[in-house]
Amino acid sequence: MKKETICIQSGWQPGNGEPRILPIYQSTTFKYETSEQMGRLFDLEESGYFYTRLQNPTNDFVAEKICRLEGGVAAMLTSSGQAANYYAIFNICEAGDHVVLSSTVYGGTFNLITVTMKKMGIECTVVDPDAPEEELEKAFKSNTRCVMAETIANPALVVLDIEKFARLAHSHQVPLIVDNTFATPINCNPFVWGADIVTHSTTKYMDGHAMAVGGAIVDSGNFDWSAYPDKYPGLCTPDESYHGVTYTEKFGKAAYITKATVQLMRDLGSIQAPQNAFLLNVGLETLPLRMERHCANALAVAQYLSEHPKVAWVNYPGLKGNKYYELAQKYMPNGTCGVISFGLKGGREAAASMMDKLKLAAIVTHVADARTCVLHPASHTHRQMTDEQLVEAGVAPDLIRFSVGLEHADDIIEDLRQALEG
């Protein structure tokens, strides 16, 4: 099926007389007739549900839809995109391991890996995603266990050369994890280009209405964990907390997601609420339509800003002449995303003044939903970073992140005009 059809028809498949719309299984627990049945679930001898902290049917039907959109073999939902990125890495890393991280990833992800996970004994080397392969090679160590990057960086809008990073990761026998939040599976499927694990903040375009926080992890099933048992003992050696089960032996291509579900979700509990999964599913049904409009509007706004005398620079990968235009055409020929970054000739002060004058666009700590919104990352989402870290992350002090919504492009442009000229 085409993606437009998958978004509507995949996941929940009602039987005769069952609800046409995905039900919300609003229950913490599930009933069984015998103790033996429950025991088999805890031994991973049968699939099923016993406690929503681990799995819930509503969540799994939505995860299945996202899995099909990305072309993976297994997927899971988490309580947030931040939780998805944490689980994706922690599922294969432990104290003493090392991660190669793109410098331009979202500030929250950057802090998660370079600060919080560092306290857990997991090292990190930050790299410039635009660096040549010979330079990137130097970041890998004998204890490297994965590479992490974003398809389109938030908010730097750097387009990742997925093939280059996949080639490097695989030459060192480690997987490439790609956060595909901004592009969505509608505009890019990283697995096609060699990525192994994909994560999402479903809070953004997938939900589309700023109603439900959530995340997702999708496994391509292509990375052969069993070929490197010394690197991935958590997947390739017996798990004593589950009576000695070895995930790669028992679950094959589903090993990675199964471990993340039955071990990490069991112990850490960052499950997405079934109500949120239901809302996410509603958003997914219109995702292709919305992405087409977001991209068309963003291109119109980017073209307007690029010609305005008070605008110093505009960064949008879909704009001809952009540094990443060719990469965007390669990986995302049907469009990139609805987020633009730009700077004003007056710097930080001019940015703050202009943002305060906007009427249609709202100043919010969010991005990628139906309503146009704006943020100054250096003052808001990235304010914990030093000027040096900001530059390294591709976030200039004067950078304005402008998330173009689904309103009419003329009205969005008029709002910018009156704010810039007022």
C-alpha positions in Angstrom: 0.0 0.0 0.0 1.0 3.6 -0.6 1.8 5.7 2.5 -1.5 7.7 2.2 -3.4 4.4 2.5 -1.1 3.0 5.3 -1.9 6.1 7.3 -5.6 5.4 7.2 -5.9 1.6 6.8 -2.9 0.1 8.7 -2.8 -0.8 12.4 -6.2 -1.6 13.8 -8.1 -4.1 11.7 -11.7 -4.5 13.1 -13.4 -7.9 12.9 -17.0 -8.5 12.3 -19.1 -6.3 14.6 -16.1 -4.6 16.1 -15.6 -0.9 16.4 -14.5 0.8 13.1 -12.3 3.2 15.0 -9.3 2.1 17.0 -10.5 1.6 20.6 -8.8 3.1 23.6 -7.8 0.2 25.9 -8.0 2.4 29.0 -7.0 -0.2 31.5 -3.9 -0.7 33.6 -4.2 -4.4 33.7 -5.6 -7.5 31.8 -7.5 -10.5 33.1 -6.5 -14.2 32.7 -8.3 -17.4 33.6 -5.3 -19.3 35.0 -2.1 -18.7 36.9 -0.3 -20.8 34.3 -1.4 -18.4 31.5 -0.1 -15.4 33.3 3.2 -17.2 34.1 3.8 -17.9 30.4 3.5 -14.2 29.7 6.1 -13.4 32.3 8.4 -16.1 30.8 8.0 -14.6 27.3 6.6 -17.9 26.2 3.4 -16.2 24.9 2.6 -12.8 23.6 -0.1 -10.8 25.3 -0.9 -8.1 27.7 -0.8 -8.1 31.5 0.1 -4.5 32.5 0.0 -1.3 30.5 3.4 -0.1 31.9 4.9 -2.6 29.4 2.4 -2.8 26.5 -1.1 -1.8 25.6 -3.1 -2.9 22.6 -4.0 0.7 21.5 -0.3 1.6 21.6 0.7 -1.5 19.6 -1.8 -0.9 16.8 -0.4 2.6 16.4 3.2 1.4 16.6 2.4 -1.1 13.9 1.2 1.7 11.6 4.4 3.8 12.2 6.4 0.6 11.6 4.8 0.1 8.2 5.3 3.8 7.3 9.0 3.5 8.0 9.4 0.0 6.4 10.7 -1.6 9.6 10.1 -5.0 11.3 9.1 -3.9 14.8 8.2 -0.7 16.6 7.2 0.7 20.0 5.7 3.8 21.4 7.2 5.8 24.3 5.9 8.7 26.5 8.0 11.3 24.6 10.5 11.7 21.9 13.2 12.2 24.5 12.3 8.8 26.0 12.5 7.3 22.5 16.0 8.5 22.0 17.1 7.4 25.5 15.7 3.9 25.1 17.1 3.6 21.5 20.6 4.2 22.8 20.4 2.6 26.3 19.0 -0.6 24.8 22.4 -1.3 23.4 24.8 0.8 25.5 25.9 0.4 29.1 28.6 1.9 31.4 31.9 1.9 29.6 30.4 2.2 26.1 30.8 5.0 23.6 28.4 6.9 21.3 29.3 9.0 18.2 26.8 12.0 18.1 26.1 14.6 15.5 26.7 18.0 16.9 23.5 19.5 15.4 20.9 17.3 17.1 18.1 18.9 19.1 19.4 20.5 22.3 17.4 18.1 24.6 19.0 15.1 22.8 22.4 16.7 23.0 22.1 17.2 26.8 20.6 13.7 27.3 23.7 12.0 25.7 26.5 14.4 26.6 25.4 15.2 30.2 22.9 12.7 31.7 24.1 9.5 30.0 27.7 10.6 30.7 26.8 10.3 34.4 25.7 6.7 33.7 29.2 5.9 32.3 28.4 6.2 28.6 30.9 8.3 26.7 30.2 10.5 23.7 32.2 12.1 20.9 30.5 15.0 19.2 31.1 15.3 15.4 30.3 17.8 12.7 27.9 16.1 10.4 29.3 18.0 7.4 32.9 16.8 8.1 34.5 14.5 5.5 34.6 10.8 6.2 38.3 10.8 7.0 37.7 13.3 9.8 34.6 11.4 11.1 36.6 8.2 11.2 38.7 9.6 14.1 35.6 9.7 16.4 35.2 5.9 16.5 36.7 3.9 19.3 36.9 0.2 20.2 34.0 0.7 22.6 31.8 2.6 20.2 28.3 1.0 20.1 26.2 3.3 17.9 26.0 6.6 15.9 23.2 9.0 16.5 22.0 11.9 14.2 18.9 13.6 12.9 17.5 13.5 9.3 16.8 17.2 9.5 18.4 18.8 12.5 16.3 20.8 15.0 16.7 23.8 14.7 19.9 24.0 12.6 18.1 22.3 9.6 21.2 20.5 8.6 20.3 17.6 6.3 22.1 14.5 7.2 24.1 12.6 4.5 22.5 9.3 5.7 24.5 7.1 3.3 27.8 8.6 4.5 26.9 8.0 8.2 25.5 4.5 7.5 28.7 3.6 5.7 30.9 4.8 8.5 28.8 3.2 11.2 28.7 -0.2 9.4 32.5 -0.1 8.7 32.9 -0.1 12.5 30.2 -2.8 13.0 27.8 -0.5 14.8 24.2 0.7 14.0 23.1 4.1 12.8 20.3 5.6 14.8 18.4 8.4 13.1 15.8 10.8 14.6 13.4 11.3 11.7 11.0 13.7 13.5 11.1 16.7 11.1 11.1 14.8 7.8 8.5 12.2 9.0 8.3 8.9 7.1 6.2 10.7 4.5 9.2 12.6 3.2 12.1 10.4 4.1 12.6 6.7 5.0 16.1 6.5 6.5 16.1 2.6 6.3 16.2 2.9 2.5 19.6 4.7 2.8 21.2 2.4 5.4 20.0 3.6 8.8 19.2 0.8 11.3 17.0 2.4 14.0 14.7 5.3 13.6 13.2 7.4 16.4 10.5 10.0 16.4 9.0 12.6 18.6 5.4 11.9 17.7 4.5 15.1 19.5 5.4 17.0 16.4 4.1 16.4 12.8 2.8 12.9 13.5 0.3 14.2 16.1 0.1 17.5 14.2 -2.2 19.4 16.6 0.0 19.9 19.8 -2.4 17.7 21.8 -0.3 14.7 22.8 3.3 14.2 23.9 4.8 10.9 22.6 7.7 9.1 20.9 8.4 6.1 18.8 11.2 3.7 18.0 11.3 1.6 14.8 13.8 -1.2 14.1 14.7 -1.9 10.5 15.6 -5.5 11.4 18.7 -5.2 9.2 21.5 -4.9 11.8 22.9 -8.3 12.7 23.4 -8.0 16.5 24.3 -11.7 16.8 27.4 -11.1 14.6 28.9 -8.9 17.4 28.0 -10.7 20.7 30.9 -9.0 22.5 29.6 -5.6 21.6 25.9 -6.3 22.4 25.8 -8.7 25.3 22.4 -7.4 26.4 20.9 -8.8 23.2 23.2 -11.8 22.6 23.7 -13.3 26.1 21.1 -14.7 28.6 19.0 -12.1 30.4 18.8 -13.5 34.0 15.9 -11.2 34.8 13.9 -13.3 32.2 15.0 -16.8 33.2 18.0 -16.7 30.9 16.3 -15.8 27.6 18.7 -14.6 24.8 16.8 -12.1 22.7 18.6 -12.6 19.4 18.0 -16.4 19.6 14.4 -16.3 20.7 13.1 -13.3 18.8 15.3 -13.0 15.7 14.7 -9.7 13.9 12.3 -8.6 16.7 15.1 -8.9 19.3 15.9 -5.2 19.7 12.3 -3.9 20.2 11.4 -6.9 22.4 14.3 -6.2 24.7 13.4 -2.5 24.8 9.8 -3.4 25.7 10.2 -6.2 28.2 13.3 -5.0 29.9 13.6 -1.2 29.6 9.9 -0.4 29.6 9.4 -2.9 32.5 12.1 -1.1 34.6 11.8 2.5 33.5 8.1 2.7 32.6 8.1 5.5 30.0 4.9 4.2 28.3 2.8 6.4 26.1 -0.7 6.8 27.5 -3.4 4.9 25.5 -5.4 8.1 25.2 -2.3 9.8 23.6 -1.8 6.9 21.3 -5.4 7.3 20.1 -4.9 11.0 19.4 -1.6 10.2 17.6 -3.5 7.7 15.4 -6.0 10.4 14.5 -3.1 12.7 13.5 -1.4 10.0 11.4 -4.5 9.7 9.2 -3.9 13.1 7.8 -0.1 13.2 7.9 0.5 13.0 4.1 -1.9 15.9 3.5 -0.5 18.0 6.2 3.1 17.5 5.2 2.4 18.6 1.7 0.8 21.8 2.9 3.5 22.5 5.5 6.2 22.2 2.9 4.4 24.3 0.3 3.8 27.1 2.9 7.3 26.9 4.2 8.8 27.3 0.8 6.6 30.4 0.1 7.6 31.9 3.4 11.3 31.2 2.9 11.2 32.8 -0.5 9.6 35.9 1.0 12.1 36.2 3.8 15.0 35.7 1.5 14.0 38.9 -0.4 13.3 41.1 2.6 15.8 43.8 3.3 15.8 43.4 7.1 16.5 39.7 6.9 20.2 38.8 7.1 20.0 35.2 6.1 17.4 32.3 5.6 18.0 28.6 6.0 15.5 26.2 4.5 16.7 23.0 2.8 13.9 23.2 0.2 15.1 26.7 -1.0 17.3 26.6 -4.2 20.7 27.8 -3.4 20.6 26.4 0.2 23.7 24.6 1.4 21.7 21.4 1.8 19.4 21.7 -1.2 21.1 18.9 -3.2 21.1 16.5 -0.2 17.5 17.4 0.4 16.6 16.6 -3.2 18.4 13.2 -2.9 16.8 12.1 0.4 13.6 14.1 0.4 12.6 14.9 -3.2 8.9 15.5 -2.3 9.6 18.0 0.5 11.6 18.4 3.7 9.6 20.0 6.5 7.7 23.1 7.5 10.4 24.6 9.7 12.5 27.6 8.6 15.4 29.3 10.5 16.4 32.9 9.7 18.3 35.8 11.3 17.7 39.6 11.2 20.3 42.2 10.5 19.7 43.7 13.9 20.7 40.5 15.7 19.3 39.2 19.0 17.5 42.5 19.9 15.8 42.7 16.5 14.7 39.1 16.8 13.1 39.7 20.1 11.4 42.9 18.9 10.0 41.2 15.8 8.8 38.1 17.6 6.9 40.3 20.1 5.0 42.0 17.2 3.8 38.8 15.6 0.0 38.3 15.9 -0.8 35.1 14.0 2.4 33.2 15.0 2.7 32.4 18.6 5.8 32.2 20.8 5.7 28.7 22.2 8.2 26.0 23.1 6.9 23.7 20.4 7.3 23.1 16.7 5.7 21.2 13.8 2.0 21.4 14.4 -1.0 23.0 12.6 -0.4 26.5 14.0 2.4 28.7 13.0 4.8 29.3 15.9 8.1 30.9 16.6 11.0 30.5 19.0 14.5 32.0 19.6 16.5 28.8 20.5 19.5 30.6 22.0 17.1 32.3 24.6 14.8 29.3 25.0 15.4 25.7 24.1 19.2 26.0 23.9 19.8 28.6 26.6 21.7 26.1 28.7 24.4 25.8 26.0 27.5 28.0 25.8 28.1 30.2 22.7 30.7 27.7 21.6 28.3 24.9 21.9 25.6 26.9 20.1 27.9 27.5 17.1 28.9 23.8 17.1 25.2 22.8 17.1 24.5 25.1 14.2 22.4 27.5 16.3 23.6 31.1 15.7 22.8 33.6 18.5 20.4 35.4 16.1 18.7 32.3 14.8 14.9 32.4 14.8 13.1 29.1 14.4 9.9 29.6 12.5 7.5 26.7 12.3 5.1 27.3 9.4 1.6 26.0 10.0 -1.4 25.1 7.9 -2.9 28.6 7.7 -3.0 30.3 4.3 0.6 31.2 3.2 -0.5 34.8 2.4 -1.7 35.3 6.0 1.5 33.9 7.5 3.6 36.2 5.2 1.4 39.2 6.1 2.0 38.6 9.8 5.8 38.5 9.2 5.6 41.6 7.0 3.8 43.7 9.7 6.1 42.4 12.4 9.3 43.2 10.4 8.1 46.6 9.3 6.1 47.7 12.3 
